[in-house]
Amino acid sequence: MKYGITFWLIAIVLVTFGQQSDWTTYFEKHQYNGTPRYDETMEFCRRLAQNSPFISLDTMGISPQGRPIVVVIIDKNGHHTEERVKQSGNAVLLVQSAIHAGEPDGKDAMLQWLRDMVVYQKHVELLNHVTILWIPILNVDGHERYGAYSRINQNGPEEMGWRTNAQNLNLNRDYMKAETPEIQSWLKLFNRWLPDFFIDCHTTDGADYQYPITHSMEIYGNMDPGLTAWQRDTYLPVIEAKMEKSGFPVFQYVSFRRWHDPRSGLYATVALPRLSEGYTALQNRPGLLIETHMLKPYRIRVESTERLILVTLEMLNNEYQNLKKLNLQADEFSASEAFRKLPLAIGFTTDFSDSVMVDFKGIDYDRVTSDLSGGDWFRYGNTPTLFSLPMFDQVVSNETVQLPEAYIVPPQWSSVIEKLRLHGVEFYTLKNSVETEVNLYTFSNYSWQQQPSEGKHPMTKLTLTENTKRIKFPAGSVVVPVNQRRARVIANILEPKAFDSYVYWGYFDAITEQKEYSESYSMETIARQMLTEDPNLQATFDLWKQNNPVLSENSYAILNWFYQQSPWWDQQKDVYPIGRIMSKSQIPNAE
């Protein structure tokens, strides 16, 4: 009997060991064309953590449908808090995958590499001076909207998740307005750790070409000059050469002047702050956007993503001290008086007046007029073709602003104040009411986008006038000094003309609404009195009619125009409530 028990114990141990020793990934088990579901992904991550002191898991947030959003912390010395990592001197790399859950390449690439490191001790040296934060699935709810028909233009995997979250919002359009629980969690993680480098893993749409993977970095004027130069002159040449040598040639993120049409030429642009790498640029942190090519087999896409992450890790291990120094210098410059004296670019456009010729490894194609749709039909062949294409890579600023010394936000705009807090912006609250001199914008000639975008109708047209006034701000107003490392973030939130400002996203639409009205029986009499008392008013009225021929035939519009000139008119309508404090002497104390 004793021998029987011993036998079964040994059998159980052997079975358990056999199960634990099966480290084949879902991707490998499914002939390199499958990606695991949420539960399977999390279980594999837990196994990695159980088998390596280098790895720990933390929950960074909860999705709208109640799923934990997990971050994997990877550190060779077992340092798994931001304080201990900071003390170690390591650079911190943040990698995220599956923000668009139908593009899971980065998830399977990281699972494969971490397995190789834990089980086979491969590339452990890449953790010598780098700590990694990895978000396996950022869009956890979209990931579980799982099926074979998520991405019509994409070659694998066999099943995958959906682009948007459970609220049908695109997380990679939410970094500035920060309305989704997923991005709010991301911002808290980012501002707690302040990573030194960021990678966002995607799969692109568009034309066919030979490159299995493309990349994008912010090197066209929207971030600190020192970091821009490091990315352009140090990082990119090295990783491009290494990727070419590895058999995965890379190219800058492909944007054609005419969609699908390589012969139309290429152009460069600046990423909007709503996008991940555009946002990290405002935070003075380099961001690498990885875009694998949707028509390449899934195995090639995963392996090229893994390789690009590994060559980046090699680079960061060599450059960690220099990069950390450049990040610190960028933070210090953003907080400096010298930075505020310079005009800050908050809008950009590509200059199409000049270009350079570049070699582009494309695929042969022809363009015909479709007998079905009547549009252009691009038909790609199978023959690799080297194109010589014009590249329009001169990006210029088309909107600048002179930064104030501080902004002041009245307490009733609490949703904006809370978003500033979420972005890590430093501010203080006035305990008493204060009168101070500020510059105020007044809005005119505004209009909104008709079709919704991310659940909003953005303001797409706006004219500003600016005036200096002494304004009394109530207790509870918050003062936002601009002499802080997040100065670029602050300006892009609060300056109305910034691409992704909160004015653009509709947070201040209410100030454009007329809330009091005049009755015609009153205004007919008052308008005549106004014309009698002010001889110049008739000329102004005639000019208005000349400029507004449609409204000049509308009796209500005419009387409302006179109402606007009267002392009864709402003096706060169209006045942006955020004050710009231009002088240090006018910044009120918290008391």
C-alpha positions, 0 to 999 in steps of 0.5 A: 500500500505504501508503494502504491501511494508513493507511485501516485505521488510521483505520477502527480508530480511528473504530470504537474511538472510536465504541464508547467514545463509546456511553455509553447505559446498559443501563437506557436500552437496555432501554427503562428497564426493564432492569438490567445484570449484575455484569460489565456493571456493573463494565465501565461503572464501569471506563469511567467511571474511564478517562474521568474523573480524578474517578473511581477504583475499589477492591476493598473485599472478596471475596464468598463466591463469590469476586466482588470487591466494588467501591467507586467513589471520586468526588472532583473534585480527584482525591483517592482516599484517605481521608487526602487527602480528610480533608486537603481538608476535604470531607464524605464521602458513602457511597452503597450500592446492591443490598444487596438485589440484587432492588432495583437502583434505586440502581445504575442511578440512580448509573450514569446520573448519573455518565455524565451528569457524566463525558460531559456535565459535568452537576452537577459542582458537586455535587462541590465540597465532597463526596467520594462513595464508591459501592458499585454492588453490595454483594450481588454473589452475590445479584445474579447469582442473576438472573431474572424471578421474584425479586420477585413484588410488584415492577413491573420491571426485567425481570430482577433479582437475589435478596434474600439473599447466596449463604449465604441471609443478608440482609445488611441484618440483619447490621450488628451481628453482622457474620457475612457477608464482605460486611458485614465488608468494609463495616465495614472501609470505613466505619471507615477512611473514617468517612463524614459521611452515608450513603444506602442504596437500596432498593425497598419492599413493602407497600400501594399509594399515590401516592408514587414514593419514601419515606425514613427517617431516625433522628429518634426518639431513638436517636442524638445529639440534635444530629444528630437535630435537624439531620436533622429540622429542616434536612435533611428539610424542604429535600429534601422541598420539592425533591422535591415541586417536582421532581415526585417527592413523598416521604413518610416510610417507610410503616408501617401499623398493619395491613399493607396497610391505610392506613386503620389509620393510620401509625406511626414507629419506630426502626431496629434496629442490624442495619439499615444506617441503625440502625447508622450512627446508633450510629456518630453518622452520619446515614443516609438509607434510600431506599425506592422504591415497588415498584408504580411503573414502574422508570423512575420509581423510578430517576429518583426515586432519582437525584433524591433523591441529587442534592438530598441532594448539593446539601444536603451541599454547602451544609451540609458544614462544619456537618455535619462539625462536628455529627458531631465534636461527637457523637463527642466527646459519646459519649466524654464523662463526661457521656454515661456519666452519662445512662441510655442507651436500648437499646430502643424502642417506639412509644406508641400512646396518642396521634397526630397527623393527617396527609395521605397520598396514597393509592390507593382500595382495598377490603378483602374476605374472600377466598373462597380463603384466608379472609383479608383481600384488599386490592384496590387501584383506580386513583383517587388518594385523599387520606387523613387518617390518624392518625400515631403518631410518639411513640417512647419508650424501654422499656429503658435501661442505665447505662453502665460506665466500661469492659467487660472481656472474658475471652480465651476469648470471642475471637469477640466480641473480633474482632467488636469489632475489626471494628466499630472499637472501641478496646480493650487486652489485659492482659498479666497476670492482674488481680483487679478489682471488676466488676458481673456479670449473672446470667441467668434466665427465658430462652427462644429463638425457635423458628424460625431468623432469619438462621441463628440462634435469637435469645434473645427472653426474658431476666431479669437480676440484677446483683451486684458482685464481685471477679473475677480475669481472666486474662492476655489479657482485653481492657479496652474503655474506654467513653470513645470515640466508638463508645460506643453501638456497644459498649453495643449489642453487650455489653449483653444487653438491647440489641435486637441484642446478642450475647446476643440473637444467641446468642454466649453461649448456652453459659453457659446449658447445664448441663454436670455432672449428679448421679446419683440414687443420690447425690443421693437421699442428699445431698438428705436430708442437705441438708434435715436440715442446713438447716431453711429449705430445706424451705420453699424447696423447697415454694415451688419445687414450688408455682411449678413444678407440672409439674416437681414431678412429675418426679423428675429435676427434683426431684433436679436442684433439690437439686443446684443448691442444693449446693456441687457446682453450677456457679457459672459457669452463667448468669453473663454473663462480661463484666464491667462496671467502674463505677469508673475506679479499678478499670480495670486497666492493660495491664501 
